[in-house]
Amino acid sequence: METVLNLDPIVNLTREKFYQLCLANPDVLMERSPKGELITMSPIGGEGGRQEANLIAQLWVWNEKNQLGVVFSSQTIFSLPNGGDRAPDVAWVEKQRWENLTQEAREGFPPLCPDFVIELRSRSDRLQPLREKMQEYLASGLQLGWLINPKDGQVEIYRSRSEQVQVQSMPAILLGEDILPGFELSLDLNQL
């Protein structure tokens, strides 16, 4: 579950202030909207953590074999070009884009949008804010994104080349298309 706090009455939460706030509070999961709103997120439970780790592991194994990019966990905050600072549950950045960043940019909140993200809806997440987050990624340069919704047994597929969001029921086999060539993710509610 996320909580959105409007801090305008007391402070303009700039990107730099947000970065400092995160450094001062490393145990608090936070994001920043393009409007400068502070978004706090509840920790996920064991089942959600297991599911997230499973998704990261599958993408990591594919990437280790293909060496096409870099895989990130939900602890990585990306400073998106459209102003938000977001932490997708699973993210992947094409190798050359990552290598083009300075060491300082890599060590902070990388100033780019991942090429691929997965958002995993937890039991307490509301669906609409997750959909808005996926649209924010698209507006910032995302190529392919999957919003996995175990609660409703569906996955929403977001593509940069299409305004239409494709919805598939689970079980489903998702393909990495030309962004993650050869990557396949089998989604079954009983095995996720």
C-alpha positions as MATLAB code, in Angstrom:
seq = 'METVLNLDPIVNLTREKFYQLCLANPDVLMERSPKGELITMSPIGGEGGRQEANLIAQLWVWNEKNQLGVVFSSQTIFSLPNGGDRAPDVAWVEKQRWENLTQEAREGFPPLCPDFVIELRSRSDRLQPLREKMQEYLASGLQLGWLINPKDGQVEIYRSRSEQVQVQSMPAILLGEDILPGFELSLDLNQL';
ca = [
       0.000    0.000    0.000;
       1.309    3.397   -0.874;
       0.589    6.705    0.809;
       0.978    9.990   -1.076;
       2.014   13.025    0.970;
       1.753   16.546   -0.430;
       4.596   18.437    1.233;
       3.977   21.773   -0.547;
       2.761   23.528    2.629;
       6.183   23.012    4.236;
       8.731   22.238    1.520;
       9.192   21.924   -2.235;
      10.446   18.335   -2.525;
      13.020   18.688   -5.282;
      14.950   15.761   -6.672;
      18.025   16.714   -4.612;
      16.001   17.053   -1.377;
      14.363   13.699   -2.093;
      17.770   12.084   -2.554;
      18.941   13.527    0.775;
      15.713   12.360    2.470;
      16.293    8.813    1.190;
      19.897    8.824    2.432;
      18.753   10.018    5.871;
      16.001    7.360    6.060;
      17.417    4.220    4.417;
      14.850    1.907    6.025;
      11.841    3.731    4.538;
      10.658    2.760    1.051;
       9.928    6.013   -0.805;
       9.312    7.375   -4.273;
       8.710   10.892   -5.591;
       6.013   11.746   -8.132;
       6.687   14.143  -11.034;
       4.677   16.740   -9.061;
       7.087   16.436   -6.127;
       4.746   14.419   -3.912;
       6.373   12.015   -1.465;
       5.112    8.449   -1.822;
       5.768    6.007    0.990;
       5.243    2.280    0.511;
       4.521   -0.442    3.009;
       6.940   -3.346    3.146;
       5.691   -6.428    1.358;
       5.081   -9.706    3.111;
       6.864  -12.989    2.628;
       4.750  -14.169   -0.284;
       5.199  -10.904   -2.194;
       8.944  -10.929   -1.512;
       9.197  -14.502   -2.761;
       7.301  -13.634   -5.942;
       9.463  -10.569   -6.585;
      12.680  -12.550   -6.030;
      11.437  -15.219   -8.447;
      10.841  -12.607  -11.165;
      14.251  -10.990  -10.616;
      15.969  -14.388  -10.697;
      14.384  -15.396  -13.999;
      15.321  -12.113  -15.654;
      18.841  -12.287  -14.169;
      19.405  -15.828  -15.496;
      18.339  -14.752  -19.012;
      20.536  -11.641  -18.804;
      23.549  -13.577  -17.495;
      23.324  -15.812  -20.550;
      22.797  -12.988  -23.057;
      24.839  -10.149  -21.478;
      22.584   -7.492  -23.025;
      21.975   -5.275  -20.017;
      21.770   -4.847  -16.268;
      19.042   -6.141  -13.893;
      17.862   -4.146  -10.851;
      15.790   -4.892   -7.760;
      13.009   -2.846   -6.184;
      15.567   -1.088   -3.992;
      16.845    0.892   -7.008;
      15.321    4.326   -7.534;
      15.551    5.750  -11.062;
      15.371    9.514  -11.627;
      13.021    9.524  -14.600;
      13.339   12.135  -17.363;
       9.769   13.362  -16.749;
      10.526   14.334  -13.158;
       9.573   11.370  -10.958;
      11.888    9.211   -8.907;
      10.589    5.640   -9.066;
      11.562    2.168   -7.899;
      10.067   -0.587  -10.074;
       9.839   -4.070   -8.564;
      12.091   -5.409  -11.348;
      13.988   -3.308  -13.884;
      16.361   -3.852  -16.779;
      18.528   -1.314  -18.621;
      20.252   -1.968  -21.939;
      23.998   -2.391  -21.446;
      25.192    0.566  -23.556;
      22.771    2.981  -21.873;
      24.046    1.872  -18.462;
      27.701    2.099  -19.506;
      27.136    5.625  -20.837;
      26.353    6.831  -17.307;
      29.133    8.236  -15.157;
      30.191    6.298  -12.081;
      28.597    9.002   -9.931;
      25.267    8.633  -11.783;
      25.381    4.854  -11.348;
      26.000    5.135   -7.619;
      23.136    7.568   -7.043;
      19.641    7.358   -8.498;
      20.398    6.575  -12.162;
      19.073    9.445  -14.321;
      17.199    7.366  -16.870;
      14.111    5.267  -17.369;
      14.644    1.509  -17.531;
      14.004   -0.131  -20.893;
      11.922   -2.843  -19.195;
      10.076   -2.969  -15.870;
       7.833   -5.317  -13.945;
       5.439   -4.032  -11.317;
       3.965   -6.751   -9.102;
       0.697   -5.871   -7.418;
       0.806   -6.879   -3.765;
      -2.278   -7.690   -1.708;
      -2.497   -4.144   -0.365;
      -1.728   -2.260   -3.618;
      -4.488   -0.328   -5.331;
      -4.533   -0.995   -9.071;
      -5.059    2.560  -10.380;
      -1.842    4.048   -8.891;
       0.119    1.152  -10.409;
      -1.447    1.822  -13.809;
      -0.558    5.500  -13.504;
       3.000    4.527  -12.610;
       3.217    2.349  -15.738;
       2.017    5.300  -17.846;
       4.650    7.478  -16.165;
       7.325    4.970  -17.197;
       6.038    5.001  -20.784;
       6.100    8.803  -20.894;
       9.700    8.649  -19.632;
      10.967    6.237  -22.305;
      10.002    2.725  -21.178;
      10.051    0.218  -24.053;
       8.187   -2.712  -22.438;
       6.492   -3.162  -19.074;
       4.432   -5.801  -17.336;
       1.997   -5.071  -14.521;
       1.420   -8.451  -12.885;
      -1.808   -8.608  -10.923;
      -2.083  -11.961   -9.094;
      -5.134  -10.714   -7.173;
      -7.207  -10.547  -10.379;
      -5.268  -13.254  -12.255;
      -4.159  -10.862  -15.000;
      -1.120   -9.186  -16.463;
      -1.164   -5.867  -18.311;
       1.432   -5.382  -21.047;
       2.618   -1.852  -21.810;
       4.585   -1.094  -24.988;
       6.147    2.152  -26.179;
       4.888    1.571  -29.708;
       1.244    1.158  -28.718;
      -1.282    3.260  -26.864;
      -3.304    0.122  -26.167;
      -2.572   -1.848  -23.027;
      -2.836   -5.567  -23.676;
      -4.461   -7.601  -20.894;
      -3.811  -11.335  -20.574;
      -5.334  -13.757  -18.120;
      -3.097  -16.076  -16.145;
      -1.711  -18.589  -16.776;
       0.218  -16.795  -19.494;
       3.572  -16.897  -21.211;
       5.046  -13.437  -21.615;
       7.684  -12.747  -24.244;
      10.491  -10.211  -24.028;
       9.857   -9.312  -27.676;
      12.673   -7.325  -29.331;
      13.582   -5.610  -26.041;
      14.608   -8.855  -24.275;
      15.080  -11.261  -27.193;
      14.451  -14.860  -26.233;
      13.194  -14.057  -22.721;
      10.050  -15.937  -21.724;
       8.237  -15.712  -18.419;
       5.670  -18.332  -17.578;
       3.053  -16.894  -15.228;
       0.902  -19.341  -13.344;
      -0.930  -18.247  -10.209;
       0.121  -21.451   -8.468;
       3.814  -21.015   -9.323;
       4.290  -17.251   -9.243;
];
